[in-house]
Amino acid sequence: MTQQLKTSSTTDFEARKKAFHEAMKKAESQVSAATTEVAKLRAEMKTQTAEAKRKTAAQIQEATKQLDAARQQEQRTVEAHLKAIHEDIEATNAELKHATAAAKMAGEAKAKLMREEYESARHSLIAVMDAEVAEWKGRIDEATRLAGEVKSDVKAKVQKQLADVQAKHDAAQKKLQAVKQADTKAFHELQRGMQAAIGEVKTALQHARADIDAAL
């Protein structure tokens, strides 16, 4: 009976793993499409007239909302998978403490598969965060270009705002590096800290963009 239960559990794990990778493929496709659209609009904006830039800026704002939604879904998918695997690993380790020699061999093989999948998912989450940090850098660069065109009486204000945004982005990058180097125990706490730092970048940039757009 014990062996049958373990075999069934392994089958369930493989099914969840397959479902996760299918969900990630869909999420990555949505992120890729949104990223491509934003990049296209940003490239077009560089050679446009002031009037056309205002229209394109509105299109970029809408496209970035779609990108953010797609990336958030991608991140939630990975986080849920990591949590489920962690719970599976904990449960399997508990079983192994009381398993027979034969059951222990099967359980250890199953635990190894889970640890490998956990590491794979962790790298996927890091890649998502890496792309998110890079995307915010692109938005800061875009705002900086637009700030160069604002009226002189507000230029100093928006430049100061953008300097603050850049400082917050630098802090987020440092937190991301810490996440990359973290062990399993510290990973989730540091990851939450990095996401909080990105939230600060988002809020600061929104305020700066509002002033920039009003001054164009």
Residue frames as a rotation matrix with the C-alpha (Angstrom) as fourth column:
MET 1
0.564 0.826 0.000 0.00
0.826 -0.564 0.000 0.00
0.000 0.000 -1.000 0.00
THR 2
0.412 -0.490 -0.769 2.79
0.199 -0.775 0.600 2.44
-0.889 -0.400 -0.221 0.93
GLN 3
-0.656 -0.710 0.254 4.52
0.360 0.001 0.933 1.86
-0.663 0.704 0.255 -2.41
GLN 4
-0.198 0.676 0.710 1.23
0.969 0.025 0.247 2.39
0.150 0.736 -0.660 -4.29
LEU 5
0.727 0.473 -0.498 0.60
0.588 -0.804 0.095 5.66
-0.356 -0.362 -0.862 -2.50
LYS 6
-0.009 -0.830 -0.557 4.07
0.066 -0.557 0.828 6.94
-0.998 -0.029 0.059 -3.37
THR 7
-0.708 -0.225 0.670 3.67
0.633 0.219 0.742 5.95
-0.313 0.950 -0.013 -7.02
SER 8
0.277 0.897 0.345 0.32
0.950 -0.309 0.038 7.79
0.141 0.317 -0.938 -7.19
SER 9
0.645 -0.085 -0.760 1.88
0.327 -0.867 0.375 10.86
-0.691 -0.491 -0.531 -5.57
THR 10
-0.470 -0.880 -0.070 4.70
0.212 -0.189 0.959 10.87
-0.857 0.435 0.275 -8.10
THR 11
-0.452 0.405 0.795 2.17
0.890 0.154 0.428 10.66
0.051 0.901 -0.430 -10.92
ASP 12
0.664 0.716 -0.217 0.30
0.739 -0.673 0.041 13.64
-0.117 -0.188 -0.975 -9.47
PHE 13
0.236 -0.677 -0.697 3.55
0.162 -0.680 0.715 15.57
-0.958 -0.281 -0.051 -9.23
GLU 14
-0.730 -0.528 0.435 4.40
0.465 0.083 0.881 14.88
-0.501 0.845 0.185 -12.87
ALA 15
0.005 0.827 0.563 0.90
0.981 -0.114 0.158 15.99
0.195 0.551 -0.811 -13.91
ARG 16
0.770 0.249 -0.587 1.25
0.452 -0.863 0.226 19.26
-0.450 -0.439 -0.777 -11.99
LYS 17
-0.208 -0.936 -0.283 4.69
0.193 -0.323 0.926 19.78
-0.959 0.138 0.248 -13.46
LYS 18
-0.622 0.037 0.782 3.32
0.778 0.150 0.611 19.34
-0.095 0.988 -0.122 -16.98
ALA 19
0.465 0.874 0.141 0.43
0.875 -0.478 0.077 21.73
0.134 0.087 -0.987 -16.27
PHE 20
0.494 -0.361 -0.791 2.88
0.296 -0.785 0.544 24.32
-0.817 -0.503 -0.281 -14.91
HIS 21
-0.581 -0.813 0.046 5.11
0.291 -0.155 0.944 24.22
-0.760 0.562 0.327 -17.96
GLU 22
-0.332 0.561 0.758 2.09
0.921 0.020 0.389 24.53
0.203 0.827 -0.523 -20.26
ALA 23
0.718 0.607 -0.342 0.84
0.681 -0.713 0.167 27.53
-0.142 -0.353 -0.925 -18.26
MET 24
0.139 -0.768 -0.626 4.29
0.205 -0.596 0.776 29.10
-0.969 -0.236 0.075 -18.39
LYS 25
-0.666 -0.363 0.651 4.50
0.673 0.083 0.735 28.64
-0.320 0.928 0.189 -22.14
LYS 26
0.210 0.841 0.498 1.20
0.912 -0.352 0.210 30.51
0.352 0.410 -0.841 -22.52
ALA 27
0.773 0.063 -0.631 2.25
0.435 -0.777 0.456 33.27
-0.461 -0.627 -0.628 -20.09
GLU 28
-0.236 -0.954 -0.183 5.63
0.349 -0.259 0.901 33.69
-0.907 0.149 0.394 -21.80
SER 29
-0.457 0.153 0.876 3.89
0.887 -0.001 0.462 34.01
0.072 0.988 -0.135 -25.17
GLN 30
0.639 0.763 0.103 1.66
0.735 -0.644 0.212 36.79
0.228 -0.060 -0.972 -23.82
VAL 31
0.529 -0.545 -0.651 4.63
0.265 -0.622 0.737 38.60
-0.806 -0.562 -0.184 -22.27
SER 32
-0.494 -0.774 0.395 6.60
0.592 0.033 0.805 38.29
-0.637 0.632 0.442 -25.50
ALA 33
-0.080 0.553 0.829 3.76
0.939 -0.237 0.249 39.72
0.334 0.799 -0.500 -27.60
ALA 34
0.868 0.436 -0.237 3.25
0.496 -0.788 0.364 42.65
-0.028 -0.434 -0.901 -25.21
THR 35
0.221 -0.882 -0.415 7.01
0.316 -0.338 0.886 43.34
-0.923 -0.327 0.204 -25.02
THR 36
-0.515 -0.388 0.764 7.28
0.816 0.050 0.575 43.38
-0.262 0.920 0.291 -28.81
GLU 37
0.352 0.753 0.555 4.40
0.836 -0.520 0.175 45.84
0.420 0.402 -0.813 -29.09
VAL 38
0.839 -0.091 -0.536 5.91
0.306 -0.736 0.604 48.20
-0.450 -0.671 -0.590 -26.50
ALA 39
-0.169 -0.986 -0.015 9.32
0.438 -0.089 0.895 48.09
-0.883 0.144 0.447 -28.20
LYS 40
-0.308 0.132 0.942 7.74
0.946 -0.067 0.318 48.84
0.105 0.989 -0.104 -31.59
LEU 41
0.719 0.668 0.191 5.88
0.628 -0.742 0.235 51.86
0.298 -0.049 -0.953 -30.23
ARG 42
0.598 -0.576 -0.557 8.98
0.253 -0.524 0.813 53.18
-0.760 -0.627 -0.167 -28.46
ALA 43
-0.433 -0.781 0.449 11.00
0.678 0.046 0.733 52.92
-0.594 0.622 0.510 -31.68
GLU 44
0.012 0.539 0.842 8.29
0.920 -0.336 0.202 54.77
0.392 0.772 -0.500 -33.64
MET 45
0.817 0.402 -0.414 8.16
0.560 -0.724 0.403 57.53
-0.138 -0.561 -0.816 -31.04
LYS 46
0.031 -0.927 -0.373 11.81
0.627 -0.272 0.730 58.47
-0.778 -0.257 0.573 -31.54
THR 47
-0.853 -0.400 0.336 11.16
0.493 -0.404 0.770 59.96
-0.173 0.822 0.542 -34.99
GLN 48
-0.012 0.963 0.268 7.67
0.967 -0.057 0.249 61.39
0.255 0.262 -0.931 -34.48
THR 49
-0.365 0.042 0.930 6.41
0.015 -0.999 0.051 64.95
0.931 0.032 0.364 -34.21
ALA 50
-0.940 -0.014 0.342 5.34
-0.330 -0.225 -0.917 66.28
0.090 -0.974 0.207 -30.82
GLU 51
-0.069 0.996 0.064 1.65
-0.996 -0.065 -0.068 65.68
-0.063 -0.069 0.996 -31.58
ALA 52
0.367 0.164 -0.916 2.26
-0.463 0.886 -0.026 62.14
0.807 0.434 0.401 -32.78
LYS 53
-0.665 -0.698 -0.265 4.42
-0.072 0.413 -0.908 61.43
0.744 -0.585 -0.325 -29.72
ARG 54
-0.629 0.496 0.598 1.55
-0.766 -0.264 -0.586 62.31
-0.133 -0.827 0.546 -27.41
LYS 55
0.455 0.830 -0.321 -0.69
-0.876 0.482 0.003 59.80
0.157 0.280 0.947 -29.16
THR 56
0.168 -0.484 -0.859 2.01
-0.180 0.842 -0.509 57.14
0.969 0.240 0.054 -29.16
ALA 57
-0.801 -0.458 0.386 2.72
-0.415 -0.040 -0.909 57.77
0.432 -0.888 -0.158 -25.48
ALA 58
-0.067 0.868 0.492 -0.92
-0.966 0.066 -0.248 56.95
-0.248 -0.492 0.835 -24.71
GLN 59
0.655 0.260 -0.709 -0.62
-0.542 0.816 -0.201 53.75
0.527 0.516 0.675 -26.76
ILE 60
-0.337 -0.865 -0.373 2.55
-0.167 0.445 -0.880 52.82
0.927 -0.234 -0.294 -24.90
GLN 61
-0.637 0.148 0.756 0.83
-0.769 -0.177 -0.614 53.39
0.043 -0.973 0.227 -21.59
GLU 62
0.466 0.880 0.093 -1.95
-0.874 0.474 -0.109 50.98
-0.140 -0.030 0.990 -22.55
ALA 63
0.517 -0.344 -0.784 0.50
-0.305 0.782 -0.544 48.42
0.800 0.520 0.299 -23.94
THR 64
-0.598 -0.793 0.117 2.59
-0.363 0.138 -0.921 48.54
0.714 -0.594 -0.371 -20.77
LYS 65
-0.148 0.645 0.750 -0.54
-0.965 0.071 -0.252 47.86
-0.216 -0.761 0.612 -18.69
GLN 66
0.814 0.439 -0.379 -1.06
-0.542 0.809 -0.226 44.70
0.208 0.390 0.897 -20.73
LEU 67
0.071 -0.886 -0.459 2.60
-0.185 0.440 -0.879 43.78
0.980 0.147 -0.133 -20.31
ASP 68
-0.622 -0.292 0.726 2.45
-0.723 -0.143 -0.676 44.30
0.301 -0.946 -0.122 -16.55
ALA 69
0.326 0.840 0.435 -0.69
-0.910 0.404 -0.097 42.15
-0.257 -0.364 0.895 -16.29
ALA 70
0.767 -0.084 -0.636 0.91
-0.303 0.826 -0.475 39.37
0.565 0.557 0.608 -18.34
ARG 71
-0.272 -0.957 -0.100 4.12
-0.250 0.171 -0.953 39.48
0.929 -0.234 -0.286 -16.31
GLN 72
-0.392 0.212 0.895 2.22
-0.920 -0.100 -0.379 39.44
0.009 -0.972 0.234 -13.02
GLN 73
0.726 0.688 0.017 0.33
-0.685 0.724 -0.080 36.35
-0.068 0.046 0.997 -14.18
GLU 74
0.431 -0.680 -0.593 3.61
-0.151 0.593 -0.791 34.75
0.890 0.431 0.153 -15.18
GLN 75
-0.561 -0.698 0.444 5.10
-0.515 -0.125 -0.848 35.49
0.648 -0.705 -0.289 -11.77
ARG 76
0.005 0.654 0.756 2.04
-0.979 0.157 -0.130 34.23
-0.204 -0.740 0.641 -9.88
THR 77
0.804 0.273 -0.528 2.20
-0.456 0.853 -0.253 31.00
0.381 0.444 0.811 -11.87
VAL 78
-0.034 -0.912 -0.408 5.82
-0.062 0.409 -0.910 30.37
0.998 -0.006 -0.070 -10.87
GLU 79
-0.591 -0.201 0.782 5.26
-0.724 -0.296 -0.623 31.36
0.356 -0.934 0.030 -7.24
ALA 80
0.420 0.827 0.373 2.29
-0.901 0.431 0.059 28.98
-0.111 -0.361 0.926 -6.90
HIS 81
0.720 -0.223 -0.657 4.34
-0.159 0.868 -0.470 26.17
0.675 0.443 0.590 -8.42
LEU 82
-0.379 -0.920 0.100 7.25
-0.246 -0.004 -0.969 26.83
0.892 -0.392 -0.225 -6.08
LYS 83
-0.309 0.342 0.888 4.95
-0.951 -0.143 -0.276 26.79
0.033 -0.929 0.369 -3.07
ALA 84
0.751 0.655 -0.079 3.36
-0.657 0.754 -0.003 23.49
0.057 0.054 0.997 -4.15
ILE 85
0.402 -0.681 -0.612 6.74
-0.020 0.661 -0.750 21.84
0.915 0.313 0.252 -4.74
HIS 86
-0.535 -0.619 0.574 8.05
-0.554 -0.256 -0.792 23.06
0.638 -0.742 -0.206 -1.39
GLU 87
0.114 0.678 0.726 5.04
-0.976 0.214 -0.047 21.51
-0.187 -0.703 0.686 0.35
ASP 88
0.862 0.176 -0.476 5.58
-0.345 0.891 -0.295 18.27
0.372 0.419 0.828 -1.58
ILE 89
-0.045 -0.970 -0.237 9.24
-0.145 0.241 -0.960 18.15
0.988 -0.009 -0.151 -0.58
GLU 90
-0.500 -0.092 0.861 8.38
-0.832 -0.226 -0.507 18.73
0.242 -0.970 0.037 3.07
ALA 91
0.518 0.788 0.332 5.72
-0.835 0.551 -0.005 15.99
-0.187 -0.274 0.943 2.99
THR 92
0.723 -0.309 -0.618 8.07
-0.155 0.799 -0.581 13.54
0.673 0.515 0.530 1.26
ASN 93
-0.372 -0.907 0.197 10.85
-0.377 -0.046 -0.925 14.23
0.848 -0.418 -0.325 3.74
ALA 94
-0.188 0.402 0.896 8.41
-0.976 0.022 -0.214 13.54
-0.106 -0.915 0.388 6.58
GLU 95
0.834 0.522 -0.180 7.42
-0.548 0.822 -0.157 10.22
0.066 0.229 0.971 4.95
LEU 96
0.328 -0.796 -0.509 11.04
-0.237 0.452 -0.860 9.21
0.915 0.402 -0.040 4.53
LYS 97
-0.364 -0.489 0.793 11.64
-0.858 -0.155 -0.489 9.38
0.362 -0.859 -0.363 8.27
HIS 98
-0.102 0.444 0.890 9.28
-0.708 0.596 -0.378 6.44
-0.699 -0.669 0.253 8.80
ALA 99
0.563 0.347 -0.750 9.64
-0.818 0.365 -0.445 4.59
0.119 0.864 0.489 5.49
THR 100
0.748 -0.339 0.570 10.85
0.154 0.925 0.347 1.04
-0.645 -0.172 0.745 5.01
ALA 101
-0.280 -0.958 -0.069 14.10
0.059 -0.089 0.994 0.51
-0.958 0.274 0.082 3.12
ALA 102
-0.491 0.143 0.860 12.27
0.842 0.332 0.425 -0.26
-0.224 0.933 -0.283 -0.13
ALA 103
0.597 0.788 0.151 9.88
0.802 -0.589 -0.096 2.67
0.013 0.179 -0.984 0.20
LYS 104
0.477 -0.496 -0.726 12.76
0.156 -0.765 0.625 4.98
-0.865 -0.411 -0.287 1.15
MET 105
-0.582 -0.716 0.385 14.52
0.486 0.073 0.871 4.29
-0.652 0.694 0.306 -2.15
ALA 106
-0.153 0.620 0.769 11.43
0.947 -0.129 0.293 5.29
0.281 0.774 -0.568 -4.14
GLY 107
0.767 0.497 -0.407 10.82
0.619 -0.740 0.263 8.30
-0.171 -0.453 -0.875 -1.89
GLU 108
0.075 -0.836 -0.544 14.39
0.248 -0.512 0.822 9.57
-0.966 -0.196 0.169 -2.25
ALA 109
-0.672 -0.259 0.694 14.14
0.709 0.045 0.703 9.31
-0.213 0.965 0.153 -6.03
LYS 110
0.284 0.879 0.383 10.89
0.892 -0.388 0.231 11.27
0.351 0.276 -0.894 -5.92
ALA 111
0.686 -0.073 -0.724 12.41
0.440 -0.750 0.493 13.91
-0.579 -0.657 -0.482 -3.62
LYS 112
-0.428 -0.904 -0.006 15.33
0.461 -0.224 0.859 14.32
-0.778 0.365 0.512 -6.01
LEU 113
-0.412 0.365 0.835 12.94
0.870 -0.115 0.480 15.00
0.271 0.924 -0.270 -8.90
MET 114
0.660 0.739 -0.136 11.13
0.736 -0.601 0.312 17.57
0.149 -0.306 -0.940 -6.78
ARG 115
0.321 -0.625 -0.711 14.30
0.376 -0.605 0.702 19.37
-0.869 -0.493 0.041 -5.77
GLU 116
-0.680 -0.576 0.453 15.38
0.613 -0.107 0.783 19.56
-0.402 0.810 0.426 -9.41
GLU 117
-0.056 0.759 0.648 11.99
0.865 -0.287 0.411 20.97
0.498 0.584 -0.641 -10.42
TYR 118
0.707 0.271 -0.654 12.14
0.633 -0.654 0.414 23.45
-0.316 -0.706 -0.634 -7.55
GLU 119
-0.194 -0.878 -0.437 15.50
0.370 -0.478 0.797 24.76
-0.909 -0.008 0.418 -8.73
SER 120
-0.670 0.012 0.742 14.24
0.741 -0.054 0.670 24.95
0.048 0.998 0.027 -12.31
ALA 121
0.385 0.898 0.214 11.18
0.828 -0.438 0.350 26.95
0.408 0.042 -0.912 -11.22
ARG 122
0.496 -0.280 -0.822 13.33
0.535 -0.647 0.543 29.19
-0.684 -0.710 -0.171 -9.05
HIS 123
-0.648 -0.760 0.049 15.51
0.457 -0.338 0.823 30.04
-0.609 0.556 0.566 -12.06
SER 124
-0.318 0.629 0.710 12.32
0.850 -0.143 0.507 30.75
0.420 0.764 -0.489 -14.03
LEU 125
0.694 0.598 -0.401 11.19
0.719 -0.603 0.346 33.23
-0.035 -0.529 -0.848 -11.37
ILE 126
0.017 -0.784 -0.620 14.59
0.414 -0.559 0.718 34.93
-0.910 -0.269 0.316 -11.39
ALA 127
-0.750 -0.266 0.606 14.36
0.651 -0.130 0.748 35.26
-0.121 0.955 0.271 -15.18
VAL 128
0.235 0.913 0.332 10.92
0.869 -0.351 0.350 36.88
0.436 0.206 -0.876 -14.82
MET 129
0.702 -0.010 -0.712 12.29
0.504 -0.699 0.507 39.36
-0.503 -0.715 -0.485 -12.28
ASP 130
-0.414 -0.910 -0.024 15.34
0.534 -0.264 0.803 40.05
-0.737 0.320 0.595 -14.45
ALA 131
-0.527 0.287 0.800 13.08
0.788 -0.187 0.586 40.91
0.318 0.939 -0.128 -17.38
GLU 132
0.579 0.801 -0.152 10.90
0.788 -0.503 0.356 43.09
0.209 -0.326 -0.922 -15.16
VAL 133
0.318 -0.564 -0.762 13.87
0.443 -0.623 0.645 45.12
-0.838 -0.542 0.052 -13.91
ALA 134
-0.723 -0.599 0.344 15.08
0.549 -0.195 0.813 45.55
-0.420 0.776 0.470 -17.51
GLU 135
-0.107 0.783 0.613 11.62
0.890 -0.200 0.411 46.67
0.444 0.589 -0.675 -18.61
TRP 136
0.747 0.377 -0.548 11.49
0.616 -0.704 0.355 49.36
-0.252 -0.602 -0.757 -15.93
LYS 137
-0.252 -0.892 -0.375 14.89
0.413 -0.450 0.792 50.56
-0.875 0.045 0.482 -17.09
GLY 138
-0.661 0.076 0.746 13.39
0.740 -0.097 0.665 50.96
0.122 0.992 0.008 -20.55
ARG 139
0.426 0.897 0.121 10.53
0.827 -0.440 0.349 52.99
0.367 -0.049 -0.929 -19.12
ILE 140
0.465 -0.360 -0.809 12.92
0.479 -0.666 0.572 55.22
-0.744 -0.654 -0.137 -17.23
ASP 141
-0.648 -0.743 0.168 14.95
0.504 -0.252 0.826 55.82
-0.571 0.620 0.538 -20.42
GLU 142
-0.284 0.653 0.702 11.74
0.858 -0.154 0.491 56.65
0.429 0.741 -0.516 -22.29
ALA 143
0.721 0.565 -0.402 10.72
0.692 -0.618 0.373 59.15
-0.038 -0.547 -0.836 -19.59
THR 144
0.037 -0.815 -0.578 14.19
0.469 -0.497 0.730 60.67
-0.883 -0.298 0.364 -19.64
ARG 145
-0.722 -0.254 0.644 13.96
0.689 -0.185 0.700 61.26
-0.059 0.949 0.309 -23.39
LEU 146
0.174 0.889 0.424 10.58
0.798 -0.380 0.469 62.91
0.578 0.256 -0.775 -23.00
ALA 147
0.575 0.007 -0.818 11.83
0.691 -0.538 0.482 65.03
-0.437 -0.843 -0.314 -20.11
GLY 148
-0.517 -0.854 -0.060 14.35
0.638 -0.431 0.638 66.60
-0.571 0.292 0.768 -22.46
GLU 149
-0.646 0.340 0.684 11.44
0.574 -0.375 0.728 68.11
0.504 0.863 0.047 -24.40
VAL 150
0.281 0.822 -0.495 9.47
0.957 -0.200 0.213 69.66
0.076 -0.533 -0.843 -21.53
LYS 151
0.703 0.062 0.708 9.23
0.143 -0.988 -0.055 73.36
0.697 0.140 -0.704 -20.82
SER 152
-0.261 -0.963 0.070 12.23
0.163 -0.115 -0.980 74.87
0.952 -0.244 0.187 -19.08
ASP 153
-0.196 0.204 0.959 10.25
-0.805 -0.591 -0.039 76.00
0.559 -0.780 0.281 -16.03
VAL 154
0.720 0.477 0.504 9.48
-0.681 0.627 0.379 72.38
-0.135 -0.616 0.776 -15.04
LYS 155
0.532 -0.547 -0.647 12.57
-0.270 0.614 -0.742 70.68
0.803 0.569 0.179 -16.46
ALA 156
-0.496 -0.777 0.388 14.56
-0.614 -0.002 -0.789 70.90
0.614 -0.629 -0.476 -13.22
LYS 157
-0.028 0.593 0.804 11.66
-0.948 0.239 -0.209 69.38
-0.316 -0.769 0.556 -11.27
VAL 158
0.884 0.443 -0.148 11.20
-0.467 0.823 -0.325 66.37
-0.022 0.356 0.934 -13.55
GLN 159
0.230 -0.880 -0.416 14.94
-0.330 0.332 -0.884 65.78
0.915 0.341 -0.214 -13.80
LYS 160
-0.544 -0.360 0.758 15.11
-0.815 0.014 -0.579 65.61
0.198 -0.933 -0.301 -10.01
GLN 161
0.396 0.784 0.478 12.18
-0.811 0.543 -0.217 63.19
-0.430 -0.302 0.851 -10.00
LEU 162
0.844 -0.081 -0.530 13.87
-0.327 0.705 -0.629 60.98
0.424 0.704 0.569 -12.59
ALA 163
-0.256 -0.964 0.075 17.11
-0.579 0.090 -0.810 60.98
0.774 -0.251 -0.581 -10.60
ASP 164
-0.313 0.249 0.917 15.10
-0.891 0.257 -0.374 59.62
-0.329 -0.934 0.142 -7.65
VAL 165
0.780 0.622 -0.065 13.48
-0.591 0.699 -0.403 57.00
-0.206 0.353 0.913 -9.89
GLN 166
0.436 -0.701 -0.564 16.90
-0.379 0.426 -0.822 55.91
0.816 0.572 -0.080 -11.16
ALA 167
-0.518 -0.628 0.581 18.20
-0.778 0.064 -0.625 55.61
0.355 -0.775 -0.522 -7.59
LYS 168
0.127 0.665 0.736 15.25
-0.804 0.503 -0.316 53.40
-0.580 -0.552 0.599 -6.68
HIS 169
0.877 0.154 -0.455 15.86
-0.438 0.645 -0.626 51.29
0.197 0.748 0.633 -9.78
ASP 170
-0.078 -0.982 -0.172 19.53
-0.574 0.185 -0.798 50.88
0.815 0.036 -0.578 -8.82
ALA 171
-0.455 -0.017 0.890 18.38
-0.866 0.239 -0.438 49.68
-0.205 -0.971 -0.124 -5.38
ALA 172
0.626 0.752 0.206 16.02
-0.645 0.648 -0.406 47.17
-0.439 0.121 0.890 -7.01
GLN 173
0.588 -0.495 -0.640 18.87
-0.456 0.450 -0.768 45.84
0.668 0.743 0.039 -9.15
LYS 174
-0.495 -0.799 0.341 21.00
-0.719 0.156 -0.677 45.29
0.488 -0.581 -0.651 -6.04
LYS 175
-0.107 0.553 0.826 18.15
-0.808 0.437 -0.397 43.42
-0.580 -0.710 0.400 -4.38
LEU 176
0.832 0.394 -0.392 17.78
-0.555 0.617 -0.558 41.27
0.022 0.681 0.732 -7.49
GLN 177
0.032 -0.907 -0.419 21.45
-0.548 0.335 -0.767 40.34
0.836 0.255 -0.486 -7.30
ALA 178
-0.596 -0.194 0.779 20.92
-0.799 0.241 -0.551 39.30
-0.081 -0.951 -0.299 -3.69
VAL 179
0.461 0.837 0.294 17.98
-0.728 0.546 -0.415 37.13
-0.508 -0.023 0.861 -4.76
LYS 180
0.658 -0.245 -0.712 20.12
-0.539 0.507 -0.673 35.42
0.526 0.827 0.201 -7.38
GLN 181
-0.356 -0.922 -0.149 22.76
-0.442 0.307 -0.843 34.55
0.823 -0.234 -0.517 -4.79
ALA 182
-0.089 0.395 0.914 20.33
-0.996 -0.039 -0.080 33.53
0.004 -0.918 0.397 -2.04
ASP 183
-0.993 -0.106 -0.051 19.98
-0.102 0.991 -0.082 30.00
0.060 -0.076 -0.995 -0.70
THR 184
-0.470 0.871 -0.146 16.57
0.428 0.369 0.825 28.35
0.772 0.325 -0.546 -0.59
LYS 185
-0.168 0.398 -0.902 15.85
0.984 0.008 -0.179 29.51
-0.064 -0.917 -0.393 2.95
ALA 186
-0.442 -0.106 -0.891 16.42
0.327 -0.944 -0.050 33.21
-0.835 -0.313 0.452 2.23
PHE 187
-0.863 -0.030 0.503 15.14
0.504 -0.085 0.859 33.23
0.017 0.996 0.089 -1.35
HIS 188
-0.052 0.964 0.260 11.46
0.885 -0.076 0.460 34.04
0.463 0.254 -0.849 -0.77
GLU 189
0.452 0.174 -0.875 12.06
0.707 -0.668 0.233 36.80
-0.544 -0.724 -0.425 1.76
LEU 190
-0.518 -0.725 -0.454 14.61
0.216 -0.625 0.750 38.49
-0.827 0.291 0.480 -0.50
GLN 191
-0.737 0.314 0.599 12.30
0.650 0.085 0.755 38.06
0.186 0.945 -0.267 -3.48
ARG 192
0.378 0.906 -0.190 9.52
0.921 -0.346 0.179 39.88
0.097 -0.243 -0.965 -1.63
GLY 193
0.186 -0.411 -0.892 11.97
0.413 -0.791 0.451 42.67
-0.892 -0.452 0.023 -0.84
MET 194
-0.840 -0.516 0.166 12.91
0.330 -0.244 0.912 42.98
-0.430 0.821 0.376 -4.49
GLN 195
-0.323 0.810 0.489 9.26
0.852 0.024 0.524 43.17
0.413 0.585 -0.698 -5.53
ALA 196
0.527 0.461 -0.714 8.66
0.758 -0.635 0.149 45.89
-0.385 -0.620 -0.684 -2.96
ALA 197
-0.331 -0.746 -0.578 11.60
0.248 -0.660 0.709 47.83
-0.910 0.091 0.403 -4.44
ILE 198
-0.836 0.109 0.537 10.08
0.540 -0.006 0.842 47.50
0.095 0.994 -0.054 -7.93
GLY 199
0.214 0.973 -0.091 6.82
0.964 -0.195 0.180 48.83
0.157 -0.126 -0.979 -6.49
GLU 200
0.272 -0.207 -0.940 8.69
0.444 -0.839 0.314 51.94
-0.854 -0.502 -0.137 -5.33
VAL 201
-0.823 -0.567 0.037 10.15
0.247 -0.298 0.922 52.40
-0.512 0.768 0.385 -8.81
LYS 202
-0.466 0.727 0.504 6.68
0.828 0.157 0.539 52.10
0.313 0.668 -0.675 -10.34
THR 203
0.479 0.705 -0.523 5.13
0.853 -0.516 0.086 54.67
-0.209 -0.487 -0.848 -8.00
ALA 204
-0.025 -0.585 -0.810 7.96
0.247 -0.789 0.562 57.18
-0.969 -0.186 0.164 -8.39
LEU 205
-0.901 -0.335 0.275 7.97
0.321 -0.088 0.943 56.84
-0.291 0.938 0.186 -12.18
GLN 206
-0.102 0.945 0.310 4.20
0.973 0.030 0.229 57.26
0.207 0.325 -0.923 -12.38
HIS 207
0.531 0.262 -0.806 4.48
0.566 -0.818 0.107 60.59
-0.631 -0.512 -0.583 -10.54
ALA 208
-0.424 -0.783 -0.456 7.35
0.064 -0.528 0.847 61.72
-0.904 0.329 0.274 -12.78
ARG 209
-0.796 0.145 0.587 5.50
0.604 0.234 0.762 60.71
-0.027 0.961 -0.274 -15.97
ALA 210
0.276 0.956 -0.101 2.39
0.952 -0.286 -0.105 62.56
-0.129 -0.067 -0.989 -14.89
ASP 211
0.389 -0.208 -0.898 4.39
0.156 -0.945 0.287 65.78
-0.908 -0.251 -0.335 -14.58
ILE 212
-0.715 -0.699 0.016 6.29
0.081 -0.060 0.995 65.13
-0.695 0.713 0.099 -17.81
ASP 213
-0.517 0.578 0.631 3.14
0.855 0.325 0.403 64.38
0.028 0.749 -0.662 -19.82
ALA 214
0.508 0.750 -0.424 1.42
0.775 -0.613 -0.155 67.50
-0.376 -0.249 -0.892 -18.43
ALA 215
0.221 -0.539 -0.813 4.38
-0.050 -0.839 0.542 69.65
-0.974 -0.079 -0.213 -19.48
LEU 216
-0.607 -0.480 0.634 4.73
0.550 0.321 0.771 68.35
-0.574 0.816 0.069 -23.04
